[in-house]
Amino acid sequence: MIFSLLDASQIKVSLSPSMVMSPVKSLSLILGIGSQPVGVEGASNCDFCTIKDRCAYQRLRPHGQHTPA
């Protein structure tokens, strides 16, 4: 998604067909700035994770506890 919004060639970063950035030590992120709160009160990052059902880290947390959003 990020690569479709910008010309990454200007910063000499490319995306392979398997979605790996080159150079490997490249970093991408999205930062939101605004006056409205983001997220859902009482929810955690785990609640929105696409692999939460098979997450290796989920079993390491005490039951019912998640990483705060």
PDB file of N, CA, C and O in Angstrom:
ATOM      1  N   MET A   1       0.832  -1.190   0.000  1.00  0.00           N
ATOM      2  CA  MET A   1       0.000   0.000   0.000  1.00  0.00           C
ATOM      3  C   MET A   1       0.875   1.252   0.000  1.00  0.00           C
ATOM      4  O   MET A   1       0.634   2.175  -0.777  1.00  0.00           O
ATOM      5  N   ILE A   2       1.887   1.289   0.863  1.00  0.00           N
ATOM      6  CA  ILE A   2       2.756   2.461   0.943  1.00  0.00           C
ATOM      7  C   ILE A   2       3.447   2.714  -0.385  1.00  0.00           C
ATOM      8  O   ILE A   2       3.541   3.857  -0.833  1.00  0.00           O
ATOM      9  N   PHE A   3       3.929   1.659  -1.011  1.00  0.00           N
ATOM     10  CA  PHE A   3       4.663   1.806  -2.261  1.00  0.00           C
ATOM     11  C   PHE A   3       3.765   2.284  -3.398  1.00  0.00           C
ATOM     12  O   PHE A   3       4.255   2.876  -4.360  1.00  0.00           O
ATOM     13  N   SER A   4       2.478   2.041  -3.303  1.00  0.00           N
ATOM     14  CA  SER A   4       1.567   2.524  -4.342  1.00  0.00           C
ATOM     15  C   SER A   4       1.287   4.014  -4.193  1.00  0.00           C
ATOM     16  O   SER A   4       0.795   4.647  -5.126  1.00  0.00           O
ATOM     17  N   LEU A   5       1.595   4.579  -3.029  1.00  0.00           N
ATOM     18  CA  LEU A   5       1.319   5.993  -2.763  1.00  0.00           C
ATOM     19  C   LEU A   5       2.504   6.913  -2.992  1.00  0.00           C
ATOM     20  O   LEU A   5       2.334   8.132  -3.022  1.00  0.00           O
ATOM     21  N   LEU A   6       3.699   6.364  -3.155  1.00  0.00           N
ATOM     22  CA  LEU A   6       4.876   7.218  -3.304  1.00  0.00           C
ATOM     23  C   LEU A   6       5.856   6.663  -4.309  1.00  0.00           C
ATOM     24  O   LEU A   6       5.777   5.501  -4.710  1.00  0.00           O
ATOM     25  N   ASP A   7       6.778   7.513  -4.706  1.00  0.00           N
ATOM     26  CA  ASP A   7       7.835   7.099  -5.624  1.00  0.00           C
ATOM     27  C   ASP A   7       9.050   6.708  -4.793  1.00  0.00           C
ATOM     28  O   ASP A   7       9.905   7.546  -4.506  1.00  0.00           O
ATOM     29  N   ALA A   8       9.127   5.445  -4.408  1.00  0.00           N
ATOM     30  CA  ALA A   8      10.198   4.968  -3.533  1.00  0.00           C
ATOM     31  C   ALA A   8      11.556   4.989  -4.212  1.00  0.00           C
ATOM     32  O   ALA A   8      12.584   4.918  -3.539  1.00  0.00           O
ATOM     33  N   SER A   9      11.572   5.084  -5.522  1.00  0.00           N
ATOM     34  CA  SER A   9      12.859   5.141  -6.221  1.00  0.00           C
ATOM     35  C   SER A   9      13.632   6.403  -5.844  1.00  0.00           C
ATOM     36  O   SER A   9      14.859   6.423  -5.943  1.00  0.00           O
ATOM     37  N   GLN A  10      12.942   7.444  -5.419  1.00  0.00           N
ATOM     38  CA  GLN A  10      13.607   8.675  -4.982  1.00  0.00           C
ATOM     39  C   GLN A  10      14.469   8.443  -3.750  1.00  0.00           C
ATOM     40  O   GLN A  10      15.468   9.136  -3.555  1.00  0.00           O
ATOM     41  N   ILE A  11      14.098   7.488  -2.925  1.00  0.00           N
ATOM     42  CA  ILE A  11      14.892   7.176  -1.728  1.00  0.00           C
ATOM     43  C   ILE A  11      15.651   5.861  -1.892  1.00  0.00           C
ATOM     44  O   ILE A  11      16.179   5.306  -0.929  1.00  0.00           O
ATOM     45  N   LYS A  12      15.694   5.375  -3.143  1.00  0.00           N
ATOM     46  CA  LYS A  12      16.459   4.172  -3.500  1.00  0.00           C
ATOM     47  C   LYS A  12      16.007   2.928  -2.738  1.00  0.00           C
ATOM     48  O   LYS A  12      16.824   2.129  -2.281  1.00  0.00           O
ATOM     49  N   VAL A  13      14.696   2.783  -2.612  1.00  0.00           N
ATOM     50  CA  VAL A  13      14.115   1.588  -1.992  1.00  0.00           C
ATOM     51  C   VAL A  13      13.181   0.956  -3.016  1.00  0.00           C
ATOM     52  O   VAL A  13      12.444   1.657  -3.711  1.00  0.00           O
ATOM     53  N   SER A  14      13.213  -0.361  -3.105  1.00  0.00           N
ATOM     54  CA  SER A  14      12.323  -1.062  -4.024  1.00  0.00           C
ATOM     55  C   SER A  14      11.618  -2.200  -3.297  1.00  0.00           C
ATOM     56  O   SER A  14      12.028  -2.629  -2.218  1.00  0.00           O
ATOM     57  N   LEU A  15      10.553  -2.670  -3.917  1.00  0.00           N
ATOM     58  CA  LEU A  15       9.761  -3.757  -3.347  1.00  0.00           C
ATOM     59  C   LEU A  15       9.777  -4.918  -4.323  1.00  0.00           C
ATOM     60  O   LEU A  15       9.428  -4.760  -5.493  1.00  0.00           O
ATOM     61  N   SER A  16      10.183  -6.087  -3.840  1.00  0.00           N
ATOM     62  CA  SER A  16      10.250  -7.272  -4.705  1.00  0.00           C
ATOM     63  C   SER A  16       8.844  -7.832  -4.923  1.00  0.00           C
ATOM     64  O   SER A  16       7.918  -7.455  -4.206  1.00  0.00           O
ATOM     65  N   PRO A  17       8.670  -8.723  -5.896  1.00  0.00           N
ATOM     66  CA  PRO A  17       7.363  -9.354  -6.115  1.00  0.00           C
ATOM     67  C   PRO A  17       6.860 -10.112  -4.877  1.00  0.00           C
ATOM     68  O   PRO A  17       5.655 -10.306  -4.717  1.00  0.00           O
ATOM     69  N   SER A  18       7.785 -10.540  -4.002  1.00  0.00           N
ATOM     70  CA  SER A  18       7.378 -11.243  -2.780  1.00  0.00           C
ATOM     71  C   SER A  18       7.189 -10.286  -1.601  1.00  0.00           C
ATOM     72  O   SER A  18       7.093 -10.718  -0.452  1.00  0.00           O
ATOM     73  N   MET A  19       7.136  -8.966  -1.898  1.00  0.00           N
ATOM     74  CA  MET A  19       6.865  -7.909  -0.911  1.00  0.00           C
ATOM     75  C   MET A  19       7.993  -7.712   0.101  1.00  0.00           C
ATOM     76  O   MET A  19       7.729  -7.353   1.249  1.00  0.00           O
ATOM     77  N   VAL A  20       9.229  -7.938  -0.298  1.00  0.00           N
ATOM     78  CA  VAL A  20      10.389  -7.690   0.555  1.00  0.00           C
ATOM     79  C   VAL A  20      11.045  -6.414   0.080  1.00  0.00           C
ATOM     80  O   VAL A  20      11.316  -6.258  -1.110  1.00  0.00           O
ATOM     81  N   MET A  21      11.308  -5.483   1.016  1.00  0.00           N
ATOM     82  CA  MET A  21      11.945  -4.226   0.652  1.00  0.00           C
ATOM     83  C   MET A  21      13.440  -4.428   0.473  1.00  0.00           C
ATOM     84  O   MET A  21      14.072  -5.218   1.174  1.00  0.00           O
ATOM     85  N   SER A  22      13.986  -3.691  -0.488  1.00  0.00           N
ATOM     86  CA  SER A  22      15.424  -3.714  -0.721  1.00  0.00           C
ATOM     87  C   SER A  22      15.907  -2.276  -0.734  1.00  0.00           C
ATOM     88  O   SER A  22      15.336  -1.462  -1.460  1.00  0.00           O
ATOM     89  N   PRO A  23      16.925  -1.922   0.026  1.00  0.00           N
ATOM     90  CA  PRO A  23      17.746  -2.785   0.868  1.00  0.00           C
ATOM     91  C   PRO A  23      16.959  -3.333   2.058  1.00  0.00           C
ATOM     92  O   PRO A  23      15.974  -2.743   2.502  1.00  0.00           O
ATOM     93  N   VAL A  24      17.420  -4.468   2.556  1.00  0.00           N
ATOM     94  CA  VAL A  24      16.715  -5.192   3.612  1.00  0.00           C
ATOM     95  C   VAL A  24      16.554  -4.353   4.878  1.00  0.00           C
ATOM     96  O   VAL A  24      15.561  -4.505   5.589  1.00  0.00           O
ATOM     97  N   LYS A  25      17.499  -3.480   5.170  1.00  0.00           N
ATOM     98  CA  LYS A  25      17.424  -2.681   6.394  1.00  0.00           C
ATOM     99  C   LYS A  25      16.550  -1.442   6.229  1.00  0.00           C
ATOM    100  O   LYS A  25      16.661  -0.506   7.021  1.00  0.00           O
ATOM    101  N   SER A  26      15.687  -1.416   5.221  1.00  0.00           N
ATOM    102  CA  SER A  26      14.761  -0.314   5.013  1.00  0.00           C
ATOM    103  C   SER A  26      13.612  -0.427   6.006  1.00  0.00           C
ATOM    104  O   SER A  26      13.327  -1.512   6.513  1.00  0.00           O
ATOM    105  N   LEU A  27      12.965   0.673   6.277  1.00  0.00           N
ATOM    106  CA  LEU A  27      11.879   0.720   7.245  1.00  0.00           C
ATOM    107  C   LEU A  27      10.738   1.533   6.665  1.00  0.00           C
ATOM    108  O   LEU A  27      10.970   2.571   6.046  1.00  0.00           O
ATOM    109  N   SER A  28       9.524   1.082   6.854  1.00  0.00           N
ATOM    110  CA  SER A  28       8.365   1.864   6.443  1.00  0.00           C
ATOM    111  C   SER A  28       7.380   1.915   7.600  1.00  0.00           C
ATOM    112  O   SER A  28       7.304   0.990   8.409  1.00  0.00           O
ATOM    113  N   LEU A  29       6.633   2.996   7.668  1.00  0.00           N
ATOM    114  CA  LEU A  29       5.618   3.123   8.705  1.00  0.00           C
ATOM    115  C   LEU A  29       4.605   4.164   8.285  1.00  0.00           C
ATOM    116  O   LEU A  29       4.843   4.953   7.370  1.00  0.00           O
ATOM    117  N   ILE A  30       3.494   4.157   8.951  1.00  0.00           N
ATOM    118  CA  ILE A  30       2.462   5.163   8.751  1.00  0.00           C
ATOM    119  C   ILE A  30       2.244   5.824  10.089  1.00  0.00           C
ATOM    120  O   ILE A  30       2.111   5.150  11.110  1.00  0.00           O
ATOM    121  N   LEU A  31       2.206   7.135  10.088  1.00  0.00           N
ATOM    122  CA  LEU A  31       2.022   7.895  11.313  1.00  0.00           C
ATOM    123  C   LEU A  31       0.796   8.769  11.147  1.00  0.00           C
ATOM    124  O   LEU A  31       0.706   9.545  10.196  1.00  0.00           O
ATOM    125  N   GLY A  32      -0.129   8.650  12.050  1.00  0.00           N
ATOM    126  CA  GLY A  32      -1.332   9.469  11.987  1.00  0.00           C
ATOM    127  C   GLY A  32      -1.232  10.637  12.947  1.00  0.00           C
ATOM    128  O   GLY A  32      -0.792  10.486  14.086  1.00  0.00           O
ATOM    129  N   ILE A  33      -1.642  11.792  12.481  1.00  0.00           N
ATOM    130  CA  ILE A  33      -1.633  12.992  13.315  1.00  0.00           C
ATOM    131  C   ILE A  33      -3.009  13.626  13.196  1.00  0.00           C
ATOM    132  O   ILE A  33      -3.512  13.831  12.091  1.00  0.00           O
ATOM    133  N   GLY A  34      -3.606  13.933  14.316  1.00  0.00           N
ATOM    134  CA  GLY A  34      -4.918  14.572  14.281  1.00  0.00           C
ATOM    135  C   GLY A  34      -5.431  14.835  15.679  1.00  0.00           C
ATOM    136  O   GLY A  34      -4.795  14.478  16.671  1.00  0.00           O
ATOM    137  N   SER A  35      -6.575  15.457  15.742  1.00  0.00           N
ATOM    138  CA  SER A  35      -7.149  15.822  17.037  1.00  0.00           C
ATOM    139  C   SER A  35      -8.066  14.741  17.608  1.00  0.00           C
ATOM    140  O   SER A  35      -8.420  14.799  18.786  1.00  0.00           O
ATOM    141  N   GLN A  36      -8.454  13.758  16.796  1.00  0.00           N
ATOM    142  CA  GLN A  36      -9.366  12.711  17.237  1.00  0.00           C
ATOM    143  C   GLN A  36      -8.590  11.490  17.729  1.00  0.00           C
ATOM    144  O   GLN A  36      -7.564  11.143  17.143  1.00  0.00           O
ATOM    145  N   PRO A  37      -9.060  10.830  18.795  1.00  0.00           N
ATOM    146  CA  PRO A  37      -8.385   9.619  19.272  1.00  0.00           C
ATOM    147  C   PRO A  37      -8.497   8.490  18.238  1.00  0.00           C
ATOM    148  O   PRO A  37      -9.457   8.420  17.471  1.00  0.00           O
ATOM    149  N   VAL A  38      -7.503   7.622  18.240  1.00  0.00           N
ATOM    150  CA  VAL A  38      -7.473   6.500  17.311  1.00  0.00           C
ATOM    151  C   VAL A  38      -7.576   5.202  18.102  1.00  0.00           C
ATOM    152  O   VAL A  38      -6.992   5.083  19.179  1.00  0.00           O
ATOM    153  N   GLY A  39      -8.306   4.243  17.580  1.00  0.00           N
ATOM    154  CA  GLY A  39      -8.407   2.951  18.240  1.00  0.00           C
ATOM    155  C   GLY A  39      -9.737   2.757  18.923  1.00  0.00           C
ATOM    156  O   GLY A  39     -10.662   3.555  18.772  1.00  0.00           O
ATOM    157  N   VAL A  40      -9.813   1.678  19.679  1.00  0.00           N
ATOM    158  CA  VAL A  40     -11.033   1.327  20.386  1.00  0.00           C
ATOM    159  C   VAL A  40     -10.673   1.146  21.856  1.00  0.00           C
ATOM    160  O   VAL A  40      -9.765   0.383  22.187  1.00  0.00           O
ATOM    161  N   GLU A  41     -11.379   1.841  22.728  1.00  0.00           N
ATOM    162  CA  GLU A  41     -11.079   1.757  24.154  1.00  0.00           C
ATOM    163  C   GLU A  41     -11.252   0.327  24.650  1.00  0.00           C
ATOM    164  O   GLU A  41     -12.262  -0.317  24.366  1.00  0.00           O
ATOM    165  N   GLY A  42     -10.268  -0.162  25.388  1.00  0.00           N
ATOM    166  CA  GLY A  42     -10.312  -1.510  25.934  1.00  0.00           C
ATOM    167  C   GLY A  42      -9.808  -2.575  24.981  1.00  0.00           C
ATOM    168  O   GLY A  42      -9.691  -3.739  25.362  1.00  0.00           O
ATOM    169  N   ALA A  43      -9.508  -2.199  23.750  1.00  0.00           N
ATOM    170  CA  ALA A  43      -9.008  -3.163  22.772  1.00  0.00           C
ATOM    171  C   ALA A  43      -7.483  -3.128  22.754  1.00  0.00           C
ATOM    172  O   ALA A  43      -6.865  -2.161  23.200  1.00  0.00           O
ATOM    173  N   SER A  44      -6.902  -4.172  22.245  1.00  0.00           N
ATOM    174  CA  SER A  44      -5.451  -4.242  22.139  1.00  0.00           C
ATOM    175  C   SER A  44      -5.057  -4.498  20.696  1.00  0.00           C
ATOM    176  O   SER A  44      -5.914  -4.773  19.856  1.00  0.00           O
ATOM    177  N   ASN A  45      -3.785  -4.411  20.406  1.00  0.00           N
ATOM    178  CA  ASN A  45      -3.293  -4.731  19.071  1.00  0.00           C
ATOM    179  C   ASN A  45      -3.660  -6.161  18.693  1.00  0.00           C
ATOM    180  O   ASN A  45      -3.936  -6.441  17.527  1.00  0.00           O
ATOM    181  N   CYS A  46      -3.665  -7.054  19.654  1.00  0.00           N
ATOM    182  CA  CYS A  46      -4.003  -8.457  19.395  1.00  0.00           C
ATOM    183  C   CYS A  46      -5.423  -8.598  18.844  1.00  0.00           C
ATOM    184  O   CYS A  46      -5.677  -9.475  18.019  1.00  0.00           O
ATOM    185  N   ASP A  47      -6.345  -7.750  19.288  1.00  0.00           N
ATOM    186  CA  ASP A  47      -7.726  -7.826  18.834  1.00  0.00           C
ATOM    187  C   ASP A  47      -7.860  -7.574  17.331  1.00  0.00           C
ATOM    188  O   ASP A  47      -8.816  -8.043  16.714  1.00  0.00           O
ATOM    189  N   PHE A  48      -6.931  -6.851  16.744  1.00  0.00           N
ATOM    190  CA  PHE A  48      -6.992  -6.494  15.332  1.00  0.00           C
ATOM    191  C   PHE A  48      -5.988  -7.265  14.480  1.00  0.00           C
ATOM    192  O   PHE A  48      -5.931  -7.074  13.265  1.00  0.00           O
ATOM    193  N   CYS A  49      -5.209  -8.121  15.095  1.00  0.00           N
ATOM    194  CA  CYS A  49      -4.157  -8.850  14.397  1.00  0.00           C
ATOM    195  C   CYS A  49      -4.748  -9.941  13.510  1.00  0.00           C
ATOM    196  O   CYS A  49      -5.683 -10.638  13.904  1.00  0.00           O
ATOM    197  N   THR A  50      -4.187 -10.081  12.302  1.00  0.00           N
ATOM    198  CA  THR A  50      -4.690 -11.079  11.371  1.00  0.00           C
ATOM    199  C   THR A  50      -4.221 -12.499  11.692  1.00  0.00           C
ATOM    200  O   THR A  50      -4.768 -13.457  11.146  1.00  0.00           O
ATOM    201  N   ILE A  51      -3.222 -12.658  12.564  1.00  0.00           N
ATOM    202  CA  ILE A  51      -2.739 -14.003  12.910  1.00  0.00           C
ATOM    203  C   ILE A  51      -2.970 -14.333  14.382  1.00  0.00           C
ATOM    204  O   ILE A  51      -2.311 -15.214  14.934  1.00  0.00           O
ATOM    205  N   LYS A  52      -3.904 -13.628  15.016  1.00  0.00           N
ATOM    206  CA  LYS A  52      -4.099 -13.831  16.457  1.00  0.00           C
ATOM    207  C   LYS A  52      -4.466 -15.264  16.819  1.00  0.00           C
ATOM    208  O   LYS A  52      -4.147 -15.718  17.918  1.00  0.00           O
ATOM    209  N   ASP A  53      -5.128 -15.984  15.923  1.00  0.00           N
ATOM    210  CA  ASP A  53      -5.537 -17.358  16.219  1.00  0.00           C
ATOM    211  C   ASP A  53      -4.376 -18.339  16.213  1.00  0.00           C
ATOM    212  O   ASP A  53      -4.476 -19.421  16.792  1.00  0.00           O
ATOM    213  N   ARG A  54      -3.271 -17.974  15.563  1.00  0.00           N
ATOM    214  CA  ARG A  54      -2.116 -18.880  15.498  1.00  0.00           C
ATOM    215  C   ARG A  54      -0.830 -18.215  15.989  1.00  0.00           C
ATOM    216  O   ARG A  54       0.267 -18.667  15.661  1.00  0.00           O
ATOM    217  N   CYS A  55      -0.957 -17.160  16.761  1.00  0.00           N
ATOM    218  CA  CYS A  55       0.184 -16.376  17.227  1.00  0.00           C
ATOM    219  C   CYS A  55       0.989 -17.133  18.294  1.00  0.00           C
ATOM    220  O   CYS A  55       0.431 -17.626  19.275  1.00  0.00           O
ATOM    221  N   ALA A  56       2.292 -17.215  18.085  1.00  0.00           N
ATOM    222  CA  ALA A  56       3.165 -17.899  19.040  1.00  0.00           C
ATOM    223  C   ALA A  56       3.292 -17.107  20.340  1.00  0.00           C
ATOM    224  O   ALA A  56       3.521 -17.692  21.399  1.00  0.00           O
ATOM    225  N   TYR A  57       3.146 -15.795  20.272  1.00  0.00           N
ATOM    226  CA  TYR A  57       3.305 -14.956  21.459  1.00  0.00           C
ATOM    227  C   TYR A  57       2.043 -14.916  22.312  1.00  0.00           C
ATOM    228  O   TYR A  57       2.112 -14.637  23.509  1.00  0.00           O
ATOM    229  N   GLN A  58       0.911 -15.188  21.715  1.00  0.00           N
ATOM    230  CA  GLN A  58      -0.364 -15.164  22.446  1.00  0.00           C
ATOM    231  C   GLN A  58      -0.335 -16.130  23.632  1.00  0.00           C
ATOM    232  O   GLN A  58      -0.849 -15.810  24.704  1.00  0.00           O
ATOM    233  N   ARG A  59       0.255 -17.292  23.448  1.00  0.00           N
ATOM    234  CA  ARG A  59       0.276 -18.292  24.521  1.00  0.00           C
ATOM    235  C   ARG A  59       1.231 -17.917  25.646  1.00  0.00           C
ATOM    236  O   ARG A  59       1.153 -18.498  26.728  1.00  0.00           O
ATOM    237  N   LEU A  60       2.128 -16.964  25.421  1.00  0.00           N
ATOM    238  CA  LEU A  60       3.089 -16.561  26.445  1.00  0.00           C
ATOM    239  C   LEU A  60       2.506 -15.557  27.430  1.00  0.00           C
ATOM    240  O   LEU A  60       3.057 -15.360  28.513  1.00  0.00           O
ATOM    241  N   ARG A  61       1.407 -14.928  27.065  1.00  0.00           N
ATOM    242  CA  ARG A  61       0.777 -13.946  27.944  1.00  0.00           C
ATOM    243  C   ARG A  61      -0.221 -14.645  28.855  1.00  0.00           C
ATOM    244  O   ARG A  61      -0.837 -15.636  28.462  1.00  0.00           O
ATOM    245  N   PRO A  62      -0.384 -14.129  30.081  1.00  0.00           N
ATOM    246  CA  PRO A  62      -1.433 -14.693  30.939  1.00  0.00           C
ATOM    247  C   PRO A  62      -2.791 -14.577  30.237  1.00  0.00           C
ATOM    248  O   PRO A  62      -3.028 -13.616  29.505  1.00  0.00           O
ATOM    249  N   HIS A  63      -3.670 -15.537  30.452  1.00  0.00           N
ATOM    250  CA  HIS A  63      -4.964 -15.593  29.768  1.00  0.00           C
ATOM    251  C   HIS A  63      -5.715 -14.258  29.936  1.00  0.00           C
ATOM    252  O   HIS A  63      -5.850 -13.721  31.036  1.00  0.00           O
ATOM    253  N   GLY A  64      -6.189 -13.760  28.803  1.00  0.00           N
ATOM    254  CA  GLY A  64      -6.977 -12.535  28.834  1.00  0.00           C
ATOM    255  C   GLY A  64      -6.166 -11.257  28.773  1.00  0.00           C
ATOM    256  O   GLY A  64      -6.749 -10.180  28.649  1.00  0.00           O
ATOM    257  N   GLN A  65      -4.862 -11.328  28.854  1.00  0.00           N
ATOM    258  CA  GLN A  65      -4.044 -10.120  28.800  1.00  0.00           C
ATOM    259  C   GLN A  65      -3.445  -9.969  27.421  1.00  0.00           C
ATOM    260  O   GLN A  65      -2.964 -10.935  26.828  1.00  0.00           O
ATOM    261  N   HIS A  66      -3.477  -8.748  26.916  1.00  0.00           N
ATOM    262  CA  HIS A  66      -2.952  -8.450  25.595  1.00  0.00           C
ATOM    263  C   HIS A  66      -2.023  -7.259  25.712  1.00  0.00           C
ATOM    264  O   HIS A  66      -2.024  -6.551  26.720  1.00  0.00           O
ATOM    265  N   THR A  67      -1.234  -7.045  24.681  1.00  0.00           N
ATOM    266  CA  THR A  67      -0.374  -5.875  24.612  1.00  0.00           C
ATOM    267  C   THR A  67      -1.272  -4.662  24.404  1.00  0.00           C
ATOM    268  O   THR A  67      -2.132  -4.695  23.524  1.00  0.00           O
ATOM    269  N   PRO A  68      -1.105  -3.593  25.179  1.00  0.00           N
ATOM    270  CA  PRO A  68      -1.951  -2.405  25.006  1.00  0.00           C
ATOM    271  C   PRO A  68      -1.785  -1.809  23.614  1.00  0.00           C
ATOM    272  O   PRO A  68      -0.695  -1.842  23.042  1.00  0.00           O
ATOM    273  N   ALA A  69      -2.861  -1.269  23.080  1.00  0.00           N
ATOM    274  CA  ALA A  69      -2.829  -0.653  21.744  1.00  0.00           C
ATOM    275  C   ALA A  69      -2.094   0.665  21.774  1.00  0.00           C
ATOM    276  O   ALA A  69      -1.967   1.325  20.743  1.00  0.00           O
TER     277      ALA A  69
END
